[in-house]
Amino acid sequence: MSQTDSSFILEMRNISKSFGGVNALHDVSFQCKPGTVHALVGENGAGKSTLIKILSGALTADRGEIIFKGKHHLSFSTREALNHGISVIYQELALVSKMTVAENIFLGREPRKVFGLIDELLLRLEAQQLIQQLGMKMDLDKEVGELSVAYQQMVEIAKALSKNADLIVMDEPSAILAGNELEQLFRIIQSLVNRGVSIIYISHRLEEVFRIADVVTVLKDGRLVDTRPIKDLERAELVKLMVGRTLEEIFPPSTQQPGETVLEAKDISTDTILDRVSLNLRKGEIVGLAGMVGSGRTELARALFGADPLTSGNITLNGQSSVFDSPSDAIKKKISLVPEDRKQQGLFIELPIRNNITMPILRKFSMWGFLNRKKENQIIELVRKKYSIAMTSGSQEIQYLSGGNQQKVVLAKWLQTQPEVIIMDEPTRGVDVGAKFEIYQLMRQLNQEGIAILMISSELTEILGLSDRILVMHEGSIVAELQPSETSEEQIIEYATTRTFAAT
């Protein structure tokens, strides 16, 4: 038996796994110390999910061993992993919406009285203790389906603690959180670490990795690239380890001067939060829209797209006053919106790729209710090549694509309408660094075709790296217009938290 290192709670040694002759993992070794946050990063397809599935017992490695708390294992079953103290919280939460908070925490492990009856009093008492450990206040009798996504995630963490987990894997936990909810997650992670729990944190958001991780491991193409203390790394170096490109190469520069104004909004307000907002978009430019969660960014996108009616102000397109009674009016006037939540608002997730891409333009290749399949297939093939969508065929269901490829499909769908203005609300949320690079290239390509882009993003690196101009929102108003070359992240945050107006 090989010697173990007592300083690690987990060692995965020389793990290899193949699927149909394709190496998903090749000789990967991974170690995690007690009471630390260990980030696991890499592009989609790097092997992160496969490694975690082997750890949790969902998959069996072809070769290698797992050493957990000093004991050697060739593999785990899912039940064995849980019994040993390993818990995984996936991005898609595994909760029963019609059951209460307390019932979900102890689902399948309820405390029992004589004759096997559930001890309701003890169930609620132990659930309350777990919630208090997380520093949360929650109605234990409330159905989980009535909770916000953030609180549902806290229920998942409480469930992990109820299993006496010594190691918790969090798979993209922040993809569905923002603002105060994200801060609460970070506070809970810190409290878990303070109690000696180890966290494996998988995320595409590098700013989070630098904020909370102690150590980071990079995987690429199924192989271990490097493991480093986070204090020894700069963001640019981590990006290069992940994708083989420098940070400067990730953001393609603008190669042309913006043209004439395509869209202008003057003093527009809505019943939501917008308060006399004015802006303009010019041909061939990307205008970045920054601001804190709740500042009105998404509400502005909805107003420009006709989803929320204006209570005052006006919008002009190519110099002509335009009124949008609905999104369909905006689409007819050559405006498209790529929504923040692609799965809920941008895609029919269980339908084939072909249906998703051609939905807005069915009239172009249909007659008397019959579709011209040959023409539709030609469009799908052109789209696949132009936007480099990794798919088996147009009949593949969209749910089986990676996040980056799903986002490309959303973009491709709206580009079929030949828009002059595209509003992109968090265009790279939930996609890896490599896929982001491809989306950035596509956005610059659209600029070259004369399309104006309004890009809403919570990633300030993205705002600074890709925007030709930056607008900052605060409490429903635009409070600053900035030039990226003369601006820092700190300045954007300062404007995003004050109503002082600044214009270049």
C-alpha positions as CSV (number, residue, x, y, z in Angstrom):
1,M,0.0,0.0,0.0
2,S,1.4,3.4,-1.0
3,Q,2.1,6.0,1.7
4,T,-0.5,8.6,2.4
5,D,0.0,12.3,3.2
6,S,-1.8,13.1,6.5
7,S,-1.9,16.8,5.5
8,F,-4.6,16.0,2.8
9,I,-8.2,15.0,3.5
10,L,-8.4,13.8,-0.1
11,E,-6.0,12.5,-2.6
12,M,-7.0,11.3,-6.1
13,R,-4.0,9.6,-7.6
14,N,-3.3,8.9,-11.3
15,I,-7.0,8.9,-12.3
16,S,-7.8,7.9,-15.8
17,K,-11.2,7.5,-17.5
18,S,-12.1,6.9,-21.2
19,F,-15.5,6.8,-23.0
20,G,-15.5,4.9,-26.2
21,G,-11.8,5.3,-26.8
22,V,-11.9,9.1,-25.9
23,N,-9.7,10.0,-22.9
24,A,-11.8,12.2,-20.5
25,L,-9.1,12.0,-17.9
26,H,-5.5,11.0,-18.3
27,D,-3.3,10.3,-15.2
28,V,-4.8,13.2,-13.2
29,S,-3.8,13.6,-9.5
30,F,-5.7,16.0,-7.2
31,Q,-5.2,16.8,-3.5
32,C,-7.3,18.8,-1.1
33,K,-6.4,19.9,2.4
34,P,-8.8,20.0,5.4
35,G,-10.5,23.4,6.0
36,T,-9.6,24.9,2.7
37,V,-11.4,26.1,-0.5
38,H,-9.8,24.3,-3.5
39,A,-11.0,25.7,-6.8
40,L,-11.2,23.4,-9.8
41,V,-11.2,25.3,-13.1
42,G,-10.9,24.6,-16.8
43,E,-12.9,24.9,-20.0
44,N,-15.9,22.8,-20.8
45,G,-14.6,19.3,-21.7
46,A,-11.5,19.8,-19.5
47,G,-12.5,16.8,-17.3
48,K,-13.8,18.6,-14.1
49,S,-17.2,16.9,-14.1
50,T,-15.7,13.5,-14.8
51,L,-13.3,13.8,-11.9
52,I,-16.1,14.9,-9.5
53,K,-18.4,12.1,-10.7
54,I,-15.6,9.6,-9.9
55,L,-15.1,11.1,-6.5
56,S,-18.9,11.0,-5.8
57,G,-19.3,7.4,-7.0
58,A,-21.4,8.3,-10.1
59,L,-18.5,6.9,-12.3
60,T,-15.7,4.4,-11.8
61,A,-12.2,5.3,-12.9
62,D,-10.4,3.0,-15.3
63,R,-7.2,3.5,-13.3
64,G,-6.1,5.2,-10.2
65,E,-7.1,5.3,-6.5
66,I,-8.9,7.6,-4.1
67,I,-7.5,8.2,-0.6
68,F,-10.0,9.9,1.7
69,K,-9.2,10.6,5.4
70,G,-6.3,8.2,5.1
71,K,-8.2,5.2,3.7
72,H,-7.5,3.8,0.2
73,H,-10.3,3.1,-2.2
74,L,-10.3,1.9,-5.8
75,S,-13.7,3.4,-6.2
76,F,-16.9,4.5,-4.4
77,S,-20.5,3.8,-4.8
78,T,-22.7,7.0,-4.4
79,R,-23.9,5.6,-1.1
80,E,-20.3,4.9,0.1
81,A,-19.2,8.4,-0.8
82,L,-22.0,9.9,1.2
83,N,-21.3,7.6,4.2
84,H,-17.6,8.6,4.1
85,G,-18.5,12.3,4.3
86,I,-18.4,13.4,0.6
87,S,-21.3,15.5,-0.6
88,V,-21.8,17.1,-4.0
89,I,-24.1,20.1,-4.6
90,Y,-24.8,20.2,-8.3
91,Q,-25.8,23.3,-10.3
92,E,-29.2,21.7,-11.0
93,L,-30.5,21.4,-7.4
94,A,-31.9,18.0,-6.3
95,L,-34.8,19.1,-4.1
96,V,-38.5,18.1,-4.0
97,S,-40.4,21.3,-4.6
98,K,-43.7,20.2,-2.9
99,M,-41.9,19.1,0.3
100,T,-41.0,21.4,3.2
101,V,-37.5,22.7,4.0
102,A,-37.1,20.4,6.9
103,E,-38.4,17.4,4.9
104,N,-35.9,18.1,2.1
105,I,-32.9,18.4,4.5
106,F,-33.5,14.8,5.9
107,L,-35.2,13.3,2.8
108,G,-34.7,9.5,3.1
109,R,-32.9,9.8,6.4
110,E,-35.8,11.1,8.6
111,P,-35.4,10.4,12.4
112,R,-37.9,7.7,13.5
113,K,-39.9,6.8,16.5
114,V,-41.2,3.4,17.4
115,F,-43.0,1.4,14.7
116,G,-41.0,3.4,12.1
117,L,-43.0,6.6,12.4
118,I,-41.2,9.9,11.5
119,D,-40.3,11.9,14.6
120,E,-41.6,15.3,13.3
121,L,-40.5,17.2,16.4
122,L,-36.9,15.9,16.2
123,L,-36.9,16.4,12.4
124,R,-37.7,20.1,12.8
125,L,-35.3,20.6,15.8
126,E,-32.3,19.1,13.9
127,A,-33.2,21.0,10.7
128,Q,-33.4,24.3,12.7
129,Q,-30.0,23.6,14.2
130,L,-28.5,23.1,10.8
131,I,-30.1,26.3,9.4
132,Q,-28.8,28.3,12.4
133,Q,-25.3,26.9,11.8
134,L,-25.4,28.6,8.4
135,G,-26.5,31.9,9.9
136,M,-29.8,31.8,8.1
137,K,-33.4,32.4,9.0
138,M,-35.9,30.2,7.2
139,D,-39.4,28.9,7.6
140,L,-38.9,25.2,8.0
141,D,-42.5,24.4,7.1
142,K,-42.4,26.3,3.8
143,E,-42.4,24.3,0.6
144,V,-39.0,24.5,-1.1
145,G,-40.7,25.4,-4.4
146,E,-41.8,28.7,-2.9
147,L,-38.2,29.7,-2.0
148,S,-35.9,31.8,-4.1
149,V,-33.1,29.9,-5.8
150,A,-30.6,31.3,-3.3
151,Y,-32.5,29.9,-0.4
152,Q,-33.0,26.5,-2.2
153,Q,-29.2,26.4,-2.5
154,M,-28.9,27.0,1.3
155,V,-31.2,24.0,1.8
156,E,-28.8,21.9,-0.3
157,I,-25.9,23.0,1.9
158,A,-27.9,22.2,5.1
159,K,-28.7,18.8,3.6
160,A,-24.9,18.2,3.0
161,L,-24.2,19.2,6.6
162,S,-26.9,16.8,7.9
163,K,-24.9,14.0,6.3
164,N,-21.9,15.0,8.4
165,A,-20.0,16.0,5.2
166,D,-16.3,16.6,5.7
167,L,-15.8,17.5,2.0
168,I,-18.4,19.4,0.0
169,V,-18.2,19.9,-3.8
170,M,-20.0,22.9,-5.1
171,D,-20.5,22.7,-8.9
172,E,-21.0,26.3,-10.3
173,P,-22.9,27.4,-7.2
174,S,-22.8,31.1,-8.2
175,A,-24.2,30.6,-11.7
176,I,-27.8,31.3,-10.4
177,L,-26.8,33.9,-7.7
178,A,-25.9,37.5,-7.7
179,G,-25.5,40.5,-5.4
180,N,-26.4,39.9,-1.7
181,E,-27.3,36.2,-2.4
182,L,-23.7,35.7,-3.7
183,E,-22.3,37.4,-0.6
184,Q,-24.4,35.2,1.6
185,L,-22.9,32.1,-0.2
186,F,-19.4,33.3,0.4
187,R,-20.1,33.9,4.1
188,I,-21.5,30.4,4.4
189,I,-18.5,28.9,2.7
190,Q,-16.2,30.8,5.1
191,S,-18.1,29.5,8.1
192,L,-17.9,25.9,6.8
193,V,-14.1,26.3,6.3
194,N,-13.8,27.7,9.8
195,R,-15.4,24.5,11.1
196,G,-12.8,22.4,9.2
197,V,-15.0,21.4,6.2
198,S,-13.2,21.2,2.9
199,I,-14.7,22.8,-0.2
200,I,-14.0,21.9,-3.8
201,Y,-15.3,24.9,-5.7
202,I,-16.0,24.6,-9.5
203,S,-16.6,27.9,-11.3
204,H,-16.0,29.8,-14.5
205,R,-16.1,33.1,-12.7
206,L,-12.4,33.8,-12.1
207,E,-13.0,36.8,-9.8
208,E,-14.7,34.4,-7.4
209,V,-11.8,32.0,-7.5
210,F,-9.4,34.7,-6.6
211,R,-11.7,35.9,-3.8
212,I,-12.5,32.7,-1.9
213,A,-10.1,30.0,-3.0
214,D,-6.9,29.0,-1.2
215,V,-5.6,26.7,-3.9
216,V,-6.5,26.3,-7.6
217,T,-6.1,23.2,-9.9
218,V,-6.3,23.7,-13.6
219,L,-7.4,20.9,-16.0
220,K,-7.2,21.0,-19.8
221,D,-8.3,18.3,-22.2
222,G,-8.5,15.7,-19.5
223,R,-5.0,16.4,-18.1
224,L,-3.6,18.2,-15.1
225,V,-2.0,21.5,-16.1
226,D,-1.0,22.8,-12.6
227,T,-2.0,23.2,-9.0
228,R,-1.0,26.4,-7.3
229,P,-1.7,28.5,-4.2
230,I,-4.0,31.3,-5.4
231,K,-1.7,33.9,-3.8
232,D,1.0,32.9,-6.3
233,L,-1.2,33.5,-9.4
234,E,-2.3,36.6,-11.4
235,R,-5.6,36.5,-13.3
236,A,-3.8,36.7,-16.7
237,E,-1.6,33.8,-15.8
238,L,-4.5,31.6,-14.7
239,V,-6.4,32.4,-18.0
240,K,-3.3,31.4,-20.0
241,L,-3.1,28.1,-18.0
242,M,-6.7,27.4,-18.8
243,V,-6.9,28.3,-22.5
244,G,-3.4,28.7,-23.7
245,R,-4.0,32.4,-24.5
246,T,-3.1,35.6,-22.7
247,L,-5.8,37.8,-21.2
248,E,-5.1,40.4,-23.9
249,E,-5.8,37.8,-26.6
250,I,-9.1,36.9,-25.0
251,F,-10.7,40.3,-25.9
252,P,-10.4,41.0,-29.7
253,P,-9.8,44.7,-30.2
254,S,-12.1,47.0,-32.2
255,T,-10.8,47.5,-35.7
256,Q,-13.1,50.2,-37.0
257,Q,-14.6,53.5,-36.0
258,P,-18.3,53.4,-34.9
259,G,-20.7,54.7,-37.6
260,E,-23.9,56.8,-37.4
261,T,-26.4,56.5,-34.6
262,V,-28.8,53.6,-35.1
263,L,-30.8,53.7,-31.8
264,E,-31.4,56.6,-29.5
265,A,-33.5,56.6,-26.3
266,K,-34.4,60.0,-24.8
267,D,-35.6,60.3,-21.2
268,I,-37.4,56.9,-21.1
269,S,-39.1,55.7,-18.0
270,T,-41.2,52.7,-17.1
271,D,-43.4,51.4,-14.2
272,T,-40.4,49.3,-13.1
273,I,-37.3,51.2,-12.0
274,L,-36.2,53.2,-15.1
275,D,-36.1,57.0,-14.5
276,R,-35.5,59.3,-17.5
277,V,-32.8,57.1,-19.1
278,S,-31.0,58.4,-22.2
279,L,-28.5,56.6,-24.4
280,N,-27.5,56.1,-28.0
281,L,-26.0,53.2,-29.9
282,R,-24.0,53.5,-33.1
283,K,-23.3,51.2,-36.0
284,G,-20.4,48.8,-35.3
285,E,-19.8,49.5,-31.7
286,I,-20.2,47.6,-28.4
287,V,-21.6,49.7,-25.5
288,G,-21.1,48.0,-22.2
289,L,-23.8,48.5,-19.5
290,A,-22.5,48.0,-16.0
291,G,-24.2,48.4,-12.6
292,M,-25.1,46.5,-9.5
293,V,-27.8,43.8,-9.4
294,G,-31.1,45.7,-9.2
295,S,-29.7,48.9,-10.8
296,G,-32.2,48.6,-13.8
297,R,-29.9,47.1,-16.4
298,T,-32.3,44.3,-17.4
299,E,-35.3,46.6,-17.1
300,L,-33.6,48.9,-19.6
301,A,-33.1,46.0,-22.0
302,R,-36.8,45.0,-21.6
303,A,-37.9,48.6,-22.3
304,L,-35.8,48.9,-25.4
305,F,-37.2,45.5,-26.6
306,G,-40.8,46.4,-26.1
307,A,-41.3,44.0,-23.2
308,D,-42.1,46.8,-20.7
309,P,-44.1,49.8,-22.0
310,L,-42.7,53.3,-21.6
311,T,-44.5,55.8,-19.3
312,S,-42.5,58.7,-20.7
313,G,-39.7,59.5,-23.2
314,N,-39.2,58.2,-26.7
315,I,-37.0,55.9,-28.8
316,T,-35.8,56.6,-32.4
317,L,-34.4,54.2,-34.9
318,N,-32.3,55.5,-37.7
319,G,-33.7,59.0,-36.9
320,Q,-37.4,57.9,-37.0
321,S,-39.5,57.8,-33.8
322,S,-40.5,54.3,-33.0
323,V,-43.1,52.8,-30.6
324,F,-42.9,49.2,-29.5
325,D,-46.1,47.7,-28.1
326,S,-44.5,44.3,-27.8
327,P,-41.3,42.4,-28.5
328,S,-42.6,41.4,-31.9
329,D,-42.8,45.1,-32.8
330,A,-39.1,45.4,-31.8
331,I,-38.1,42.4,-33.8
332,K,-39.9,43.8,-36.9
333,K,-37.9,47.0,-36.4
334,K,-34.6,45.0,-36.4
335,I,-34.0,44.8,-32.6
336,S,-33.1,41.5,-30.9
337,L,-32.6,40.6,-27.3
338,V,-30.4,37.8,-26.0
339,P,-31.9,37.3,-22.5
340,E,-30.0,36.7,-19.3
341,D,-31.4,33.3,-18.6
342,R,-31.0,31.3,-21.8
343,K,-32.6,28.1,-20.5
344,Q,-35.8,29.8,-19.3
345,Q,-36.1,32.7,-21.7
346,G,-33.9,32.1,-24.7
347,L,-34.3,28.4,-25.7
348,F,-36.8,25.6,-25.9
349,I,-34.4,23.3,-24.1
350,E,-36.1,20.0,-25.0
351,L,-36.5,20.8,-28.6
352,P,-33.9,20.1,-31.4
353,I,-31.3,22.7,-32.3
354,R,-33.1,23.2,-35.7
355,N,-36.3,24.3,-34.1
356,N,-34.6,26.7,-31.8
357,I,-32.6,28.4,-34.6
358,T,-35.3,28.7,-37.2
359,M,-38.2,29.6,-34.9
360,P,-38.2,33.3,-35.7
361,I,-37.9,32.9,-39.4
362,L,-40.3,30.0,-40.2
363,R,-42.2,32.1,-42.8
364,K,-39.0,32.3,-44.9
365,F,-39.1,28.7,-45.9
366,S,-42.7,27.6,-45.4
367,M,-45.7,27.8,-47.7
368,W,-49.4,26.9,-47.0
369,G,-48.3,25.5,-43.6
370,F,-45.6,23.2,-45.0
371,L,-41.9,23.5,-44.2
372,N,-39.2,23.3,-46.8
373,R,-36.9,20.9,-44.9
374,K,-34.1,21.1,-47.5
375,K,-33.9,24.9,-47.1
376,E,-34.1,24.6,-43.3
377,N,-31.2,22.1,-43.3
378,Q,-29.2,24.4,-45.4
379,I,-29.7,27.2,-42.9
380,I,-28.7,24.9,-40.0
381,E,-25.5,23.9,-41.8
382,L,-24.5,27.5,-42.6
383,V,-25.2,28.5,-39.0
384,R,-23.1,25.5,-37.6
385,K,-20.1,26.5,-39.7
386,K,-20.4,30.3,-39.3
387,Y,-20.7,30.2,-35.5
388,S,-18.6,27.0,-34.8
389,I,-21.4,25.2,-33.0
390,A,-20.3,21.8,-31.7
391,M,-23.3,19.6,-32.5
392,T,-24.0,16.2,-34.0
393,S,-26.9,17.4,-36.2
394,G,-29.8,19.8,-36.3
395,S,-31.9,17.1,-34.7
396,Q,-29.9,17.0,-31.5
397,E,-31.8,18.3,-28.5
398,I,-30.4,21.7,-27.3
399,Q,-30.2,20.5,-23.6
400,Y,-27.3,18.2,-24.5
401,L,-25.1,21.0,-25.7
402,S,-22.5,22.8,-23.5
403,G,-23.4,26.2,-22.1
404,G,-21.2,27.9,-24.6
405,N,-22.8,26.1,-27.6
406,Q,-26.3,26.8,-26.2
407,Q,-25.4,30.5,-26.1
408,K,-24.2,30.4,-29.7
409,V,-27.5,28.9,-30.7
410,V,-29.4,31.7,-28.9
411,L,-27.2,34.3,-30.8
412,A,-27.7,32.4,-34.1
413,K,-31.4,32.3,-33.7
414,W,-31.7,36.1,-33.4
415,L,-29.1,36.8,-36.1
416,Q,-31.5,35.0,-38.5
417,T,-33.8,38.0,-38.1
418,Q,-31.0,40.3,-39.5
419,P,-31.0,42.8,-36.7
420,E,-29.4,46.2,-36.7
421,V,-29.3,46.3,-32.9
422,I,-28.7,43.4,-30.5
423,I,-29.1,43.7,-26.7
424,M,-27.1,41.0,-24.9
425,D,-28.0,40.5,-21.3
426,E,-25.1,38.6,-19.6
427,P,-24.0,37.0,-22.9
428,T,-21.3,34.8,-21.4
429,R,-22.9,33.8,-18.1
430,G,-22.2,30.1,-17.3
431,V,-19.8,29.5,-20.1
432,D,-16.1,28.7,-19.8
433,V,-13.2,31.0,-20.8
434,G,-12.6,29.3,-24.2
435,A,-16.3,29.6,-25.2
436,K,-16.2,33.3,-24.0
437,F,-13.4,33.9,-26.4
438,E,-15.4,32.5,-29.3
439,I,-18.5,34.6,-28.3
440,Y,-16.3,37.8,-28.1
441,Q,-14.9,37.1,-31.6
442,L,-18.5,36.7,-32.8
443,M,-19.5,40.0,-31.3
444,R,-16.6,41.8,-33.0
445,Q,-17.6,40.1,-36.3
446,L,-21.1,41.5,-35.9
447,N,-19.5,44.9,-35.3
448,Q,-17.7,44.6,-38.6
449,E,-21.1,43.9,-40.2
450,G,-22.4,47.2,-38.8
451,I,-24.5,45.8,-36.0
452,A,-24.7,47.8,-32.8
453,I,-24.5,45.9,-29.5
454,L,-25.6,46.8,-26.0
455,M,-23.8,44.4,-23.7
456,I,-25.0,44.0,-20.1
457,S,-22.5,42.3,-18.0
458,S,-21.6,41.8,-14.3
459,E,-18.0,40.9,-15.2
460,L,-16.1,44.1,-15.1
461,T,-13.1,42.6,-16.8
462,E,-15.5,41.8,-19.7
463,I,-16.9,45.3,-19.7
464,L,-13.5,46.9,-19.8
465,G,-12.0,44.4,-22.3
466,L,-14.7,44.5,-24.9
467,S,-16.6,47.7,-24.7
468,D,-16.1,50.8,-27.0
469,R,-18.0,52.9,-24.4
470,I,-19.2,52.1,-20.9
471,L,-22.5,53.2,-19.4
472,V,-23.0,52.7,-15.6
473,M,-26.5,52.5,-14.0
474,H,-27.6,53.1,-10.4
475,E,-31.1,53.0,-9.1
476,G,-32.7,53.1,-12.5
477,S,-30.6,55.9,-14.0
478,I,-27.4,56.2,-16.1
479,V,-24.9,57.9,-13.8
480,A,-21.7,57.7,-15.9
481,E,-20.4,57.4,-19.5
482,L,-16.8,56.2,-19.5
483,Q,-14.0,55.4,-21.9
484,P,-12.5,51.9,-21.2
485,S,-8.9,53.0,-21.8
486,E,-9.3,55.7,-19.1
487,T,-11.3,53.6,-16.6
488,S,-10.7,51.0,-13.8
489,E,-12.9,48.5,-12.1
490,E,-12.8,50.5,-9.0
491,Q,-14.1,53.6,-10.8
492,I,-17.0,51.6,-12.3
493,I,-17.9,50.3,-8.9
494,E,-17.8,53.8,-7.4
495,Y,-20.2,55.1,-10.0
496,A,-22.4,52.0,-9.7
497,T,-23.0,52.8,-6.0
498,T,-23.6,56.6,-6.3
499,R,-26.0,58.9,-8.2
500,T,-23.2,61.4,-9.1
501,F,-23.3,61.7,-12.9
502,A,-20.0,61.6,-14.9
503,A,-19.7,61.9,-18.7
504,T,-16.7,61.9,-20.9
